[in-house]
Every structure is written in C-alpha cells, then in structure tokens.
Amino acid sequence: MVAGERRGRASPLAWCRGWSLWRLPRAVLAYVLGVEVVAVVAVAAVAGSTPVTGRHWGWFAVLAGAAVVHFEAARGLERVREVAAEGSPYAHPQSIWLFAGVLVLPPPLVAALVAVSYGYGWLRIYRRSPLHRKVFSAATVVLGCWSAGAILLVAHPDRALPHAAQLTGPVDLGALVAAGVAYWLVNLALVVGAILLSTPARPGRDVLGPLSQQLVIAASIGLGTGLAVVLVTAPWVVPVLVVTMLGMHLGLLLPVYRTAARVDGKTGTLTSVAWSERAAAELTRAAATGAPLAVLLLDLDHFSAINNTRGHLAGDHALRAVAAELRRQVRDHDLVGRWGGEEFVVLLPGADPDAARQVAERIRAAVRAPLTDVPATGGVGDAMRVTASLGVAAYPVHGATVDELLLAADTALYRAKNNGRDRVETAPVG
C-alpha cells in the first residue's frame, strides 16, 4: 500500500519538469529566465544599503494588509479583467500599494511587498493562469520599483529618511515624476518584449493594449504617492485614506471591467454577445438612414487538424494572427467579433454586396500568408499556412435583422466549404 502510494506520487524533479514554463519557445524561455535573474541580482545588490527598522516593518504591514483587502474587494472584477487583457500588458491595480512601498520602504521590503501582492493574488484570483507568468510579472515590477528607487536615491541620498519624507520642492517633484515614469516604462517594456517574442506577428497597437490600461497605472502611481506621504506624516489618517482609495479605485475601474467583459480574451475581438448588441444598433441606424450594411462570416479551414498535429498553442497562435489580420483589413468603425471556436464575424456599415465581397476577398488573400514563429511541441515549428472560407450577406437584400443576415451568411459560408474551401460566396437573393 505504501509502495503504491510512493509510486503514485510525482517526485519534485518530475513536478518541476511538468511546469508549462519549459514548454515556452527557447527564445521566450531565455528572456523570461533572464529577466527573473536580473531582478534577483538587483534586489541582492541593494539588500544591505538601508537598515530595516521597526518603523519600516510597520509600514510594510499596512501596505501588505491594504493589498490583501484590495484583492478581496475586487476578486470577481479582476478575474474578468485579466482574462480580457490576455495577450497585452495587464495593468496591475496593486500599483497603488507597490509604488507607495517604493517611497517608504527599503528595497528588500519592496521586493517582499511585490511577492506578497503577486503571491496572494495568484492564490486567490489567478490560479488558472500559469504560475510562471505571475513570477515573470512580479520580476518586471521588482525591476520597475528598483529603477524608480534608483532615480529617487539620486535626489534623496539620505537613506535614513524615506523618500516620501523628503518631497519638499520642485526638484523633488521632478524626481518623483521621473520615478513614476521609470516604474511604468520598465515594467511595460519588459512585458511587451515577452509578448513580441511569443507572437511577433501581432501588430504593435494590439501588443500595447488599450490606453485605459496605462491610465490605470498612472492613477495608481498618483494615489500611491499620496498614501506614502500620509503614511509618513499622519499615519492615523491612513485607514480613512485606504478605504477612500479602494472606493475610488473600484468605482473608476468598474466601467473598464465592464468593457473588458465584452472582449474575447484570446483574440482581442468582440465576444459574440457584444458583437450582436452593437450589430443590432448599427442595423437600426442603417434602417433609419437607408444605408447599406453587410455581414461577413469567416471559418478557418481544417482548423481541428492544426490542434491535432501541432498542438493547441499553434491553434491559439493562428486564431490571434487571423484576428489581427482581420482588424488590419477592415476600417476602424467596422465590427470584428469571434463567433465561436474558429469562426469570426465582421460587420461592415455602409457596404453593399459588391463592396462587402471585395473586402471578403481581401481578407481571404491576407489570411493565406504563411504564419511564422508558430509554437509547437518542444519549441517553434515550421511556418504554417491557414486558409479561410467566407460567407457574405447584405442588408436589406439578404435579411432585415441580425439573425437573418447571420443565417444568410452562414448559408453562403457552407456553400464555400462545399465548393472546395478557401473561397468567398455571397448569399443568394430570395
């Protein structure tokens, strides 16, 4: 019985070998491990530069406790937002407490605060995400904190006082702004570097993510600065300030979370529900103005074969690449959504059947371009080619409602499939 139990348990070495980290492409793996090693070295290099006092431990306890309360208050919303931000830099809302830590704590305690924040967040919210992603993200934040601290140290060489106690004039304000920019830029650059190595075919605007994510970071840095100053000068006000910050932060982010819930996490396109809602509004506008409107339904040919032969990472890579190509080939006000699985749907306001077919043909040709740097079992495989079949339907000739247009486009799509795939078909009239 005991022997059987021992055989059933995985050894620590086998457990480590099973980490998804080792399945990353070699270049990405080297980059991730390199960033983490640099973060450890950076912390070790300044570990003894500032003595840790009881006052520092008190500030650390306040900030760590606030971080935990913040996570608990935003658990449900954070799950939605992180999924929607998949594949782009994720604005960690904990920057309030982390940047405050830069201003009041010695470097070792700042690193410990980052570890508490990311560790607790992974345990309570992000368990579905691979652990190596959170470790890498924590390392980028540590380096951002280290860079900000280095800038502040130039302005405030007196290590006996926290930086927050030395903000007395315009020069200090300039140093504070520079530190905030360094905190933001180092973290962003390192994360974007990892994303570009993983998916080099993605357009830059998709990799950077929406502006709202960066505004969250800017607001968090500002709030963290205020918290640090109060923590040093009037600590008895901190509980009131923490509650106020939590309320303001969650209230300001709620619209962002709601928007995030409408975006497909894997491709960055609209979800089917969000697309349908906006398509219905566009159709109402078209009916009122008499303007044409068209719907394209796209399905990747033999997509299951990609997953079966190259693995799901390759399939996900193909989905993201096709989604990016769709956005490149249409106008900014056109609506691109993921309909489900390997199907995408596009709404073209103002497009008649002929114009819509031209767009569909352009998309079909663009999708056929070989995909490079495709993940495969054991590393990056050879270039991969995918093709797509498209169905076209237009208002009002093929339907008067979104459902009717989708049904007509679906009929045309199946005709394209039956006629050999990698082609465009327009729905019949009547």
C-alpha positions as CSV (number, residue, x, y, z in Angstrom):
1,M,0.0,0.0,0.0
2,V,2.8,2.4,1.0
3,A,4.9,1.4,-2.0
4,G,1.9,2.0,-4.3
5,E,1.4,5.4,-2.8
6,R,5.0,6.3,-3.3
7,R,4.9,5.2,-6.9
8,G,1.8,7.3,-7.4
9,R,3.4,10.5,-6.2
10,A,5.4,12.6,-8.6
11,S,9.0,13.4,-7.5
12,P,9.9,17.0,-7.0
13,L,12.1,16.8,-10.2
14,A,9.2,15.3,-12.2
15,W,6.9,18.0,-10.9
16,C,9.3,20.7,-11.9
17,R,9.7,19.2,-15.4
18,G,5.9,19.3,-15.8
19,W,5.8,23.1,-15.5
20,S,4.4,24.9,-18.5
21,L,7.4,27.2,-18.3
22,W,9.6,24.6,-20.0
23,R,7.2,24.4,-23.0
24,L,7.8,28.0,-24.0
25,P,9.8,28.6,-27.2
26,R,13.6,28.8,-26.4
27,A,13.9,32.5,-27.1
28,V,11.0,33.3,-24.8
29,L,12.2,30.9,-22.1
30,A,15.7,32.6,-22.1
31,Y,14.1,36.0,-22.0
32,V,11.8,35.2,-19.1
33,L,14.5,33.5,-17.0
34,G,17.0,36.3,-17.8
35,V,14.6,39.0,-16.5
36,E,13.9,37.0,-13.4
37,V,17.7,36.5,-12.7
38,V,18.3,40.2,-13.2
39,A,15.5,41.0,-10.7
40,V,17.1,38.8,-8.1
41,V,20.5,40.3,-8.7
42,A,19.1,43.8,-8.5
43,V,17.5,43.2,-5.1
44,A,20.5,41.4,-3.8
45,A,22.8,44.3,-4.8
46,V,21.0,46.8,-2.6
47,A,19.8,44.5,0.1
48,G,22.0,45.9,2.8
49,S,22.1,49.5,1.7
50,T,19.3,50.7,4.1
51,P,18.8,49.2,7.5
52,V,15.4,47.8,8.1
53,T,13.8,49.3,11.3
54,G,10.6,48.6,13.2
55,R,9.0,51.6,11.6
56,H,9.7,50.0,8.2
57,W,8.1,46.8,9.3
58,G,5.0,48.7,10.4
59,W,4.7,50.5,7.1
60,F,5.2,47.1,5.3
61,A,2.4,45.6,7.4
62,V,0.0,48.4,6.5
63,L,0.7,48.2,2.8
64,A,0.6,44.4,2.6
65,G,-2.7,44.4,4.5
66,A,-4.1,47.0,2.2
67,A,-3.1,44.9,-0.8
68,V,-4.8,41.9,0.6
69,V,-8.0,43.9,1.3
70,H,-7.9,45.3,-2.2
71,F,-7.6,41.9,-3.8
72,E,-10.6,40.6,-1.7
73,A,-12.7,43.6,-2.6
74,A,-12.0,43.2,-6.4
75,R,-11.8,39.4,-6.8
76,G,-14.7,39.0,-9.2
77,L,-13.9,42.0,-11.3
78,E,-10.2,41.2,-11.5
79,R,-10.9,37.7,-12.9
80,V,-12.9,39.2,-15.8
81,R,-10.4,41.9,-16.5
82,E,-7.3,39.7,-16.6
83,V,-9.0,37.3,-19.0
84,A,-9.9,40.1,-21.3
85,A,-6.4,41.5,-21.2
86,E,-4.9,38.2,-22.3
87,G,-2.0,38.9,-24.8
88,S,-1.5,42.5,-23.8
89,P,0.1,44.2,-20.8
90,Y,-2.1,43.9,-17.8
91,A,-2.4,47.0,-15.6
92,H,-1.9,45.6,-12.1
93,P,-4.2,47.6,-9.7
94,Q,-1.9,46.9,-6.8
95,S,0.5,49.6,-8.1
96,I,-1.1,51.9,-5.5
97,W,0.5,49.9,-2.7
98,L,3.6,48.9,-4.6
99,F,4.6,52.5,-5.6
100,A,3.8,53.7,-2.0
101,G,6.3,51.0,-0.9
102,V,9.0,52.4,-3.2
103,L,8.6,55.8,-1.4
104,V,8.7,54.5,2.2
105,L,10.4,51.0,2.3
106,P,13.9,49.8,1.9
107,P,14.5,47.7,-1.3
108,P,14.3,44.3,0.3
109,L,10.9,45.1,1.8
110,V,9.7,46.5,-1.5
111,A,10.6,43.1,-3.1
112,A,8.8,41.3,-0.3
113,L,5.7,43.5,-0.8
114,V,5.7,42.6,-4.5
115,A,6.0,38.9,-3.6
116,V,3.1,39.2,-1.1
117,S,0.9,41.0,-3.7
118,Y,1.5,38.7,-6.6
119,G,1.6,35.6,-4.4
120,Y,-1.7,36.3,-2.7
121,G,-3.3,37.4,-6.0
122,W,-2.3,34.2,-7.7
123,L,-3.6,32.1,-4.8
124,R,-7.0,33.9,-4.6
125,I,-7.7,35.1,-8.1
126,Y,-5.3,34.0,-10.9
127,R,-4.9,30.3,-10.1
128,R,-6.0,29.4,-13.7
129,S,-3.1,31.4,-15.1
130,P,0.3,29.6,-15.4
131,L,2.4,30.4,-12.3
132,H,5.4,31.3,-14.5
133,R,3.5,34.2,-15.9
134,K,2.9,35.7,-12.5
135,V,6.5,35.1,-11.4
136,F,7.7,36.9,-14.6
137,S,5.3,39.8,-14.0
138,A,6.5,40.1,-10.4
139,A,10.1,40.2,-11.6
140,T,9.2,43.1,-14.1
141,V,7.5,45.0,-11.3
142,V,10.5,44.5,-9.0
143,L,12.8,45.9,-11.7
144,G,10.4,48.8,-12.2
145,C,10.5,49.5,-8.4
146,W,14.3,49.2,-8.4
147,S,14.5,51.7,-11.3
148,A,12.2,54.2,-9.6
149,G,14.1,53.8,-6.3
150,A,17.4,54.4,-8.1
151,I,16.1,57.7,-9.5
152,L,14.8,58.8,-6.1
153,L,18.1,58.0,-4.5
154,V,19.9,60.5,-6.7
155,A,17.5,63.2,-5.5
156,H,17.5,62.0,-1.9
157,P,20.9,60.4,-1.0
158,D,20.0,60.4,2.7
159,R,19.0,56.8,3.3
160,A,17.9,57.4,6.9
161,L,14.7,59.1,5.7
162,P,12.1,57.6,3.4
163,H,11.7,59.3,0.1
164,A,8.2,60.4,1.0
165,A,9.6,62.5,3.8
166,Q,11.9,64.3,1.5
167,L,9.5,65.7,-1.0
168,T,9.9,69.4,-0.3
169,G,10.2,71.3,-3.6
170,P,10.1,71.4,-7.5
171,V,13.3,69.3,-7.8
172,D,11.7,66.6,-5.7
173,L,8.6,66.7,-7.8
174,G,10.6,66.2,-10.9
175,A,12.4,63.3,-9.4
176,L,9.0,61.8,-8.3
177,V,7.6,62.1,-11.8
178,A,10.8,60.6,-13.3
179,A,10.5,57.7,-10.8
180,G,6.8,57.1,-11.7
181,V,7.7,57.1,-15.4
182,A,10.6,54.6,-14.8
183,Y,8.3,52.4,-12.8
184,W,5.7,52.3,-15.6
185,L,8.1,52.2,-18.5
186,V,10.4,49.4,-17.3
187,N,7.5,47.2,-16.4
188,L,5.7,47.9,-19.7
189,A,8.8,47.4,-21.9
190,L,9.7,44.1,-20.3
191,V,6.2,42.7,-20.7
192,V,5.9,43.9,-24.2
193,G,9.2,42.3,-25.1
194,A,7.9,39.0,-23.9
195,I,4.7,39.3,-25.9
196,L,6.5,40.3,-29.0
197,L,8.9,37.3,-28.7
198,S,5.9,35.0,-28.2
199,T,3.8,36.4,-31.0
200,P,5.9,38.5,-33.3
201,A,3.2,38.7,-36.0
202,R,0.9,40.8,-33.8
203,P,0.5,44.5,-34.6
204,G,2.0,46.9,-32.2
205,R,-1.2,48.5,-31.2
206,D,-2.6,45.1,-30.1
207,V,0.5,44.3,-28.1
208,L,0.4,47.6,-26.2
209,G,-3.2,47.2,-25.2
210,P,-5.8,49.9,-24.7
211,L,-4.9,53.3,-23.3
212,S,-7.2,52.7,-20.4
213,Q,-4.8,50.1,-19.0
214,Q,-2.0,52.7,-18.9
215,L,-4.3,55.3,-17.3
216,V,-4.9,52.8,-14.5
217,I,-1.2,52.6,-13.8
218,A,-0.9,56.4,-13.9
219,A,-3.7,56.8,-11.4
220,S,-2.3,54.1,-9.2
221,I,1.1,55.9,-9.1
222,G,-0.6,59.1,-8.1
223,L,-2.7,57.5,-5.4
224,G,0.3,55.6,-4.1
225,T,2.3,58.8,-3.8
226,G,-0.4,60.4,-1.7
227,L,-0.7,57.3,0.5
228,A,3.1,57.3,1.1
229,V,3.1,60.9,2.2
230,V,0.2,60.4,4.6
231,L,1.8,57.2,5.9
232,V,4.9,59.1,6.9
233,T,3.4,62.4,8.1
234,A,0.0,61.4,9.5
235,P,-0.3,57.7,9.9
236,W,-3.5,57.8,11.9
237,V,-5.3,59.1,8.7
238,V,-4.2,56.0,6.7
239,P,-7.3,53.8,7.4
240,V,-9.6,56.5,6.2
241,L,-7.4,57.1,3.1
242,V,-7.2,53.4,2.3
243,V,-11.0,53.0,2.4
244,T,-11.4,56.1,0.2
245,M,-8.8,54.9,-2.3
246,L,-10.4,51.5,-2.5
247,G,-13.8,53.0,-3.2
248,M,-12.5,55.5,-5.8
249,H,-10.3,52.9,-7.5
250,L,-13.0,50.3,-7.8
251,G,-15.6,52.9,-8.9
252,L,-13.3,54.2,-11.6
253,L,-12.3,50.8,-12.8
254,L,-15.8,49.3,-13.0
255,P,-16.5,50.8,-16.5
256,V,-13.2,49.3,-17.6
257,Y,-14.1,45.9,-16.2
258,R,-17.5,46.0,-18.0
259,T,-15.8,46.9,-21.2
260,A,-13.3,44.1,-20.7
261,A,-16.1,41.6,-20.3
262,R,-17.1,42.3,-23.9
263,V,-13.8,41.4,-25.4
264,D,-12.6,37.9,-26.3
265,G,-9.6,37.2,-24.2
266,K,-7.8,35.0,-26.8
267,T,-8.1,37.2,-29.9
268,G,-8.9,40.7,-28.6
269,T,-12.0,40.9,-30.8
270,L,-15.6,41.4,-29.5
271,T,-17.4,38.5,-27.9
272,S,-20.4,37.1,-29.8
273,V,-22.8,38.8,-27.3
274,A,-21.1,42.2,-27.6
275,W,-20.9,41.9,-31.4
276,S,-24.6,41.1,-31.6
277,E,-25.6,44.0,-29.5
278,R,-23.6,46.5,-31.5
279,A,-24.6,45.0,-34.8
280,A,-28.3,45.4,-33.8
281,A,-27.6,49.1,-33.1
282,E,-25.9,49.5,-36.4
283,L,-28.7,47.8,-38.2
284,T,-31.2,50.1,-36.6
285,R,-29.2,53.1,-37.8
286,A,-29.0,51.7,-41.3
287,A,-32.7,51.1,-41.4
288,A,-33.4,54.7,-40.3
289,T,-31.0,56.2,-42.9
290,G,-31.4,53.8,-45.7
291,A,-27.7,53.0,-45.8
292,P,-26.5,49.5,-46.8
293,L,-24.8,47.1,-44.4
294,A,-23.1,43.8,-44.7
295,V,-22.1,40.8,-42.6
296,L,-19.1,38.5,-43.2
297,L,-18.8,35.1,-41.6
298,L,-15.4,33.5,-41.7
299,D,-14.4,30.0,-40.7
300,L,-10.8,28.6,-40.7
301,D,-10.5,25.6,-42.9
302,H,-9.4,22.3,-41.3
303,F,-8.7,24.1,-38.0
304,S,-9.0,20.9,-35.9
305,A,-6.1,19.5,-37.9
306,I,-3.9,22.3,-36.6
307,N,-4.7,21.5,-33.0
308,N,-4.3,17.8,-33.6
309,T,-1.0,17.9,-35.4
310,R,0.7,21.0,-34.0
311,G,-1.0,21.4,-30.6
312,H,-3.3,23.9,-29.1
313,L,-0.6,26.6,-28.7
314,A,-0.3,26.6,-32.5
315,G,-4.1,26.8,-32.8
316,D,-4.2,29.8,-30.5
317,H,-1.4,31.4,-32.4
318,A,-3.4,31.0,-35.6
319,L,-6.5,32.5,-34.1
320,R,-4.6,35.5,-32.8
321,A,-2.9,36.0,-36.2
322,V,-6.2,35.8,-38.1
323,A,-7.9,38.2,-35.7
324,A,-5.0,40.7,-36.1
325,E,-5.2,40.4,-39.9
326,L,-9.0,40.9,-39.8
327,R,-8.5,44.2,-37.9
328,R,-5.8,45.3,-40.4
329,Q,-8.1,44.6,-43.4
330,V,-11.2,46.5,-42.2
331,R,-11.9,50.0,-41.2
332,D,-11.7,51.3,-37.6
333,H,-15.5,51.5,-37.3
334,D,-16.2,48.0,-38.7
335,L,-17.0,45.4,-36.0
336,V,-14.9,42.3,-35.7
337,G,-16.0,39.5,-33.4
338,R,-15.2,36.0,-32.5
339,W,-18.4,34.0,-33.1
340,G,-17.1,30.8,-31.5
341,G,-14.3,28.3,-32.0
342,E,-12.5,29.2,-35.2
343,E,-15.3,31.4,-36.6
344,F,-15.2,35.2,-36.8
345,V,-17.8,37.6,-37.8
346,V,-17.4,41.1,-39.3
347,L,-20.0,43.9,-39.7
348,L,-19.4,46.4,-42.5
349,P,-21.6,49.5,-42.1
350,G,-22.2,51.3,-45.4
351,A,-21.1,48.3,-47.5
352,D,-23.2,46.9,-50.4
353,P,-22.9,43.3,-51.5
354,D,-20.2,44.1,-54.1
355,A,-18.1,46.1,-51.7
356,A,-18.5,43.5,-49.0
357,R,-17.4,40.8,-51.3
358,Q,-14.3,42.8,-52.2
359,V,-13.4,43.1,-48.5
360,A,-14.0,39.4,-48.0
361,E,-11.7,38.5,-50.9
362,R,-9.0,40.8,-49.5
363,I,-9.4,39.1,-46.1
364,R,-9.2,35.6,-47.6
365,A,-6.0,36.5,-49.5
366,A,-4.4,38.1,-46.4
367,V,-5.2,35.1,-44.2
368,R,-3.4,32.8,-46.6
369,A,0.0,34.4,-45.9
370,P,2.3,32.0,-44.1
371,L,2.4,32.3,-40.3
372,T,5.9,32.2,-38.8
373,D,7.2,31.6,-35.3
374,V,4.4,29.1,-34.7
375,P,4.6,27.4,-31.3
376,A,4.9,23.6,-31.5
377,T,5.6,20.8,-29.1
378,G,9.2,21.2,-27.9
379,G,9.6,24.7,-29.4
380,V,8.8,26.6,-32.5
381,G,7.7,24.7,-35.6
382,D,7.9,25.5,-39.3
383,A,5.9,28.2,-40.9
384,M,2.2,27.3,-41.0
385,R,-0.4,28.2,-43.7
386,V,-4.1,28.5,-42.9
387,T,-6.9,29.2,-45.3
388,A,-10.4,30.6,-44.6
389,S,-13.8,30.3,-46.2
390,L,-16.2,33.3,-46.0
391,G,-19.9,33.9,-46.5
392,V,-21.3,37.3,-47.3
393,A,-24.8,38.7,-46.6
394,A,-26.0,42.3,-47.0
395,Y,-28.9,44.4,-45.7
396,P,-31.6,44.7,-47.0
397,V,-31.3,42.2,-49.8
398,H,-30.5,39.1,-47.7
399,G,-32.3,40.0,-44.4
400,A,-33.8,42.7,-42.2
401,T,-32.5,41.5,-38.8
402,V,-29.1,40.5,-37.5
403,D,-30.3,36.9,-37.1
404,E,-31.5,36.8,-40.7
405,L,-28.2,38.2,-42.0
406,L,-26.2,35.7,-40.0
407,L,-28.3,32.9,-41.3
408,A,-27.8,34.1,-44.9
409,A,-24.0,34.5,-44.3
410,D,-23.9,31.0,-42.7
411,T,-25.6,29.5,-45.7
412,A,-23.1,31.2,-48.0
413,L,-20.2,30.0,-45.8
414,Y,-21.3,26.4,-46.1
415,R,-21.6,26.8,-49.9
416,A,-17.9,28.0,-49.8
417,K,-17.0,24.9,-47.7
418,N,-18.8,22.6,-50.1
419,N,-17.2,24.1,-53.2
420,G,-13.7,23.5,-52.1
421,R,-12.9,25.9,-49.2
422,D,-10.5,28.9,-49.3
423,R,-13.2,30.9,-51.2
424,V,-15.8,33.5,-50.8
425,E,-19.5,33.0,-51.5
426,T,-22.3,35.6,-51.4
427,A,-25.8,34.6,-50.1
428,P,-28.4,34.1,-52.8
429,V,-31.2,36.6,-53.1
430,G,-34.7,35.4,-52.1
